[in-house]
Amino acid sequence: MSIWEYANPKKFNETTAPLVPWLFGAACLCLVVGLVWGFFGTPDAERFESTVKIIYLHVPSAMMAINAWAMMLVASLIWLIRRHHVSALAARAAAPVGLTMTLIALLTGAIWGQPMWGTWWAWDPRLTSFLILFLFYLGYMALWEAIDDPDTAADLTSVLCMVGSVFAILSRYAVNFWNQGLHQGASLSLDAEENVADVFWVPLLVCIAGFVLLFLALVLMRTRTEIAARRIRALEARARAVEARA
Amino acid sequence: MRDLRLAIRAGGGFGLGLAFFLIVVVLVPFGVGPEREVLARIAPGILWVAALLAALLSLDRLFALDWEDGSLPLLATAPLPLEGVALAKAGAHWVTTGLPLTLAAPALGVLLNLPGPAFGPLTLSLALGTPALSAIGAFGAALTVGLRRGGLLLSLLVLPLYVPVLIFGAEAARRAAEGLPYATPVLMLAGLALGSLALMPFAAAVALRVNLR
């Protein structure tokens, strides 16, 4: 028994088929509980009034936007080192989900920023690095689309993902250097003195769990779709080869 | 291998990037108005962005010509490793675009009313930053070499990678223009340039090998 057994597409499909509906169900449950609790069950924060409630969407989606890229990096490395096709397809499947999470984080941030900072957009380090992350996702997906041969595409996008990770981190700190911003500091760290109050903390955790589960479910489902598409391609190619011989 | 530079110069790309740089810089005052204070304020940033776009312009030709006439596989089997080829190509790109841009920037700075103390740091930051642009660009060009219409994709891939270089380069020039100390961004830029020159040829060579498979 090793984890690499799941790199076999058949085994992967068999294992994930019963998992996906459960993951979707759990994600829905967590999100409904977390959001309803967050929206209606928590008091308005002083100074922020009810606008504070957007954190139940903003924080989890921002976390998942970064974690999706990290997951793509790991999957790309596994593809480059061990040549498991499922891994490359999982990286491809995660990109649009990560892109959407980035967009949700940017939009909810803008909606929150308008009443609170008096502006939809500021060239703040965190906002700017998210915009750059958004561009990285776009480039990564465009490269996948542009190349016909699946193995070449997987190789090139994996290299791009690795180089992109280095430059994304560089940009993050370069932007910090360039402009000190409006965005508040980290307020969920486990070791920090001052964190978000418990009233908001618990529903927020539920929401984060919901987003993680939703991300997992979407990525597994999209990976299964990619595997099926790859199979259809292979079958069609085989049919053409048979026809050519006949 | 150094005669690659001659080949690229003969290709006619030399000067075009420079002309593009000039035109962008001339167009900016039409866009923002001729006030001298406004121009002086935005001059470092405009010069940096224009230089970056000019460097981007000639990137798609970096490996494409060798790809089309089939000499790239020959280069790949040559005794020089592919990493060396990528570095030489990036060097050739720098000599034909980065170096002329760096030399032309002070002259165009006059047009944009760049403050006096900023001329030296601007040239210095361009001299340090443009090799990084060429090295990163060589990676982008290697990624897209096999594609029919790689140019647009190339800019989408490469421009986000240019962000840190642009930030530190323009920041050095801006700080100098405002009379602040500018050693920190210049040092960071130098670090970025050395890091890119050391590592990007490897990434470019990997991408080339995949494309040549």
Chai-1 contact restraints between the chains, C-beta under 6 A:
chainA,res_idxA,chainB,res_idxB,connection_type,confidence,min_distance_angstrom,max_distance_angstrom,comment,restraint_id
A,I132,B,P160,contact,1.0,0.0,6.0,A-B,restraint_1
A,I132,B,V163,contact,1.0,0.0,6.0,A-B,restraint_2
A,L135,B,P160,contact,1.0,0.0,6.0,A-B,restraint_3
A,F136,B,P160,contact,1.0,0.0,6.0,A-B,restraint_4
A,G139,B,L156,contact,1.0,0.0,6.0,A-B,restraint_5
A,G139,B,L157,contact,1.0,0.0,6.0,A-B,restraint_6
A,A142,B,L153,contact,1.0,0.0,6.0,A-B,restraint_7
A,A142,B,L156,contact,1.0,0.0,6.0,A-B,restraint_8
A,A146,B,L147,contact,1.0,0.0,6.0,A-B,restraint_9
A,A146,B,L153,contact,1.0,0.0,6.0,A-B,restraint_10
A,T152,B,V210,contact,1.0,0.0,6.0,A-B,restraint_11
A,D155,B,V210,contact,1.0,0.0,6.0,A-B,restraint_12
A,L156,B,L143,contact,1.0,0.0,6.0,A-B,restraint_13
A,L156,B,A207,contact,1.0,0.0,6.0,A-B,restraint_14
A,L156,B,V210,contact,1.0,0.0,6.0,A-B,restraint_15
A,V159,B,A203,contact,1.0,0.0,6.0,A-B,restraint_16
A,V159,B,V206,contact,1.0,0.0,6.0,A-B,restraint_17
A,V159,B,A207,contact,1.0,0.0,6.0,A-B,restraint_18
A,V163,B,A203,contact,1.0,0.0,6.0,A-B,restraint_19
A,F167,B,L161,contact,1.0,0.0,6.0,A-B,restraint_20
A,L170,B,P164,contact,1.0,0.0,6.0,A-B,restraint_21
A,S171,B,V163,contact,1.0,0.0,6.0,A-B,restraint_22
A,S171,B,P164,contact,1.0,0.0,6.0,A-B,restraint_23
A,A174,B,P164,contact,1.0,0.0,6.0,A-B,restraint_24
A,A174,B,I167,contact,1.0,0.0,6.0,A-B,restraint_25
A,W178,B,I167,contact,1.0,0.0,6.0,A-B,restraint_26
A,W178,B,E171,contact,1.0,0.0,6.0,A-B,restraint_27
